């Protein structure tokens, strides 16, 4: 099988969001990818994907074109903007050239026709992931460890430790489109994901102030503010943060 011939490191590190509204097909693909050793999140809509991205990083997106609500093309467009490095594989029964072109224009890396052979999907995922890794250009960034609640500079290796609320806040901004979220949305995420109660704007401002000071200790002194307040909206993350499970 293909899974037996692939790099164990690549397989174990690849986190896949599978968005497919057909429950039987979703279960089948989910089972196959898990059998290959991938970390797989099985979802049924763009809304479910957005909820996942509030707390979990992904490397690849296997996306059905025909979905209830927001369709696959729309999801692909905003994922390509919000997470430029993500591998996007689009699945559809539409095989006409114009339809395929729409998929590529929306940001898909590969366009696969249904029914898809599981082995072909596995090979496509690994091929695109390896290419993305090879083409990535190292840049000064921060590594957020979800397990250790730590933030480390990839250039100086300096490290600071975070509270659970600070971790959730950073994940939400790192995964958001343009790394920007409204204050009300951030407060809701903190309540749901970090167990924070009765958080308002003042409490959020205090959290941001503490987090800015922590980040400032691991980035160059002349670097721009890591978290920018956007008047009338909320907050935007202005430094690259890589999420590590």
Residue pairs with C-beta under 8 A, 6 or more apart in sequence:
1 36
1 119
2 36
2 119
2 122
2 123
2 126
3 11
3 35
3 36
3 37
3 122
6 36
6 122
6 126
7 126
8 37
10 126
10 129
10 130
11 36
11 37
11 38
11 126
12 37
12 39
13 59
14 38
14 39
14 59
14 60
14 125
14 126
14 129
15 38
15 39
15 41
15 56
15 57
15 58
15 59
15 60
15 245
16 33
16 38
16 39
16 40
16 41
16 58
16 59
16 60
16 61
16 62
16 125
17 41
17 43
17 49
17 52
17 53
17 58
17 60
17 61
17 62
18 26
18 29
18 30
18 33
18 40
18 41
18 42
18 43
18 62
19 43
19 44
19 45
19 46
19 48
19 49
19 61
19 62
19 63
19 64
19 67
19 72
19 75
20 26
20 29
20 42
20 43
20 44
20 62
20 64
20 91
21 44
21 45
21 64
21 66
21 67
21 68
22 64
23 44
25 114
26 42
26 44
27 42
28 118
29 42
29 62
29 116
29 118
29 121
30 40
30 42
32 118
32 121
32 122
33 40
33 62
33 118
33 121
33 122
33 125
34 40
36 122
38 125
39 245
41 52
41 56
41 58
43 49
43 52
44 67
44 68
45 67
45 68
45 69
45 70
46 67
46 69
46 70
46 74
46 75
47 69
47 70
49 61
49 75
52 58
53 83
53 175
53 176
54 171
54 172
54 175
54 189
54 193
55 168
55 171
55 172
55 193
57 146
57 171
57 174
57 175
57 243
57 244
57 245
58 83
58 86
59 85
59 86
59 87
59 129
59 132
60 86
60 87
60 88
60 89
60 125
60 128
60 129
61 75
61 76
61 79
61 86
61 87
61 88
61 89
62 89
62 91
62 121
62 125
63 72
63 75
63 76
63 88
63 89
63 90
63 91
63 108
64 72
64 90
64 91
64 92
65 71
65 72
65 73
65 90
65 91
65 92
65 94
65 99
65 103
66 72
66 92
66 93
67 75
72 90
72 92
72 103
72 106
73 102
73 103
73 106
74 106
76 88
76 90
76 103
76 106
76 107
76 108
77 106
77 107
78 177
79 86
79 88
79 107
80 86
80 88
80 106
80 107
81 177
81 178
82 175
82 176
82 177
82 178
83 175
85 132
85 136
87 109
87 125
87 128
87 129
87 132
88 107
88 108
88 109
88 110
89 108
89 109
89 110
89 111
89 112
89 121
89 124
89 125
89 128
90 103
90 106
90 108
90 110
90 111
90 112
91 112
91 113
91 114
91 116
92 99
92 103
92 111
92 112
92 113
92 114
93 113
93 114
94 100
94 113
95 113
100 111
103 111
104 111
109 128
110 124
110 128
112 120
112 121
112 124
138 154
139 240
140 153
140 154
140 155
140 219
140 220
140 240
141 154
141 239
141 240
141 241
141 242
142 151
142 152
142 153
142 154
142 215
142 218
142 219
142 239
142 240
142 241
142 242
143 151
143 152
143 153
143 154
143 241
143 242
143 244
144 150
144 151
144 162
144 167
144 170
144 171
144 174
144 241
144 242
144 243
144 244
145 151
145 152
145 244
146 167
146 171
146 243
146 244
146 245
147 244
147 245
148 161
149 161
149 162
149 163
149 164
149 167
150 159
150 160
150 161
150 162
151 159
151 160
151 161
151 162
151 170
151 214
151 215
151 218
151 241
152 158
152 159
152 218
153 159
153 218
153 219
154 242
156 218
158 217
158 218
159 218
160 214
160 215
160 217
160 218
162 170
162 211
162 214
164 194
164 195
165 190
165 194
165 196
165 207
166 207
166 210
166 211
166 214
167 194
168 189
168 190
168 193
168 194
169 186
169 189
169 190
169 194
169 207
169 208
169 211
170 211
170 237
170 241
171 243
172 181
172 185
172 186
172 189
172 193
173 179
173 180
173 181
173 186
173 227
173 235
173 236
173 237
173 241
174 237
174 241
174 243
175 243
176 237
178 236
179 236
179 237
179 238
180 230
180 233
180 234
180 235
180 236
180 237
181 189
181 234
181 235
181 236
182 233
182 234
183 201
183 204
183 233
183 234
183 235
184 234
185 234
186 204
186 234
186 235
187 199
187 200
187 201
187 204
190 196
190 199
190 204
190 207
191 197
191 199
196 203
208 227
208 229
208 235
211 226
211 227
212 225
212 226
212 227
215 226
215 227
215 239
216 226
219 226
219 239
223 239
224 238
224 239
225 238
226 237
226 238
226 239
227 235
227 236
227 237
227 238
228 235
228 236
228 238
229 235
230 236
